[in-house]
Amino acid sequence: MCLLYTKVKNYQQHSWKKREKNLKKHIAFNKELMKPDVNFKDERIEKRENNKEKSLFFQFLDLFK
């Protein structure tokens, strides 16, 4: 049991040293990138609108309108 604990303990120390060497660089905050794009069109919404006409479920719902 004692050997297992020392192995785990050494592994944790080793991983911490590795983290200190490879620190992630901080990305500066850019307000221009945070602004929404005016010309952006979501392709998922366009696909849903096109599929509504083809879907049998929506054709069935149109019968009750």
C-alpha positions as a printed Julia matrix, in Angstrom:
65×3 Matrix{Float64}:
   0.0    0.0     0.0
   2.8    2.35    0.81
   4.43   1.91   -2.61
   1.18   2.7    -4.37
   0.8    5.93   -2.42
   4.33   7.07   -3.24
   3.79   6.38   -6.95
   0.62   8.45   -7.0
   2.29  11.2    -5.0
   5.26  11.35   -7.38
   2.97  11.42  -10.39
   1.06  14.38   -9.01
   4.26  16.3    -8.36
   5.54  15.5   -11.84
   2.34  16.67  -13.52
   2.43  19.96  -11.57
   5.99  20.66  -12.72
   4.92  19.97  -16.29
   2.07  22.47  -15.97
   4.42  25.16  -14.71
   6.63  24.75  -17.77
   3.8   24.86  -20.32
   1.64  27.75  -19.17
  -1.1   28.83  -21.53
  -0.74  32.29  -22.98
  -3.43  34.79  -22.11
  -5.4   36.1   -25.09
  -6.08  39.82  -24.9
  -9.72  40.91  -24.88
 -10.76  42.43  -28.21
 -13.99  44.44  -28.31
 -14.14  44.3   -32.11
 -14.36  40.51  -32.05
 -17.2   40.63  -29.51
 -19.5   42.69  -31.75
 -22.15  40.63  -33.58
 -21.76  40.24  -37.33
 -24.58  42.0   -39.17
 -24.31  39.85  -42.31
 -24.32  36.53  -40.44
 -27.02  34.05  -41.47
 -27.43  30.85  -39.54
 -27.51  27.91  -41.95
 -29.37  25.74  -39.44
 -32.4   28.05  -39.5
 -32.44  28.1   -43.3
 -32.32  24.29  -43.39
 -35.24  24.08  -40.95
 -37.35  26.41  -43.07
 -36.62  24.38  -46.2
 -37.37  21.1   -44.44
 -40.73  22.31  -43.14
 -42.18  22.24  -46.63
 -40.93  18.71  -47.3
 -41.78  17.23  -43.9
 -44.86  15.04  -43.68
 -45.49  16.24  -40.15
 -45.88  19.84  -41.28
 -48.04  18.78  -44.2
 -50.27  16.98  -41.72
 -50.49  20.1   -39.56
 -51.48  22.17  -42.58
 -54.57  20.0   -43.01
 -55.98  21.33  -39.74
 -55.41  25.02  -40.45
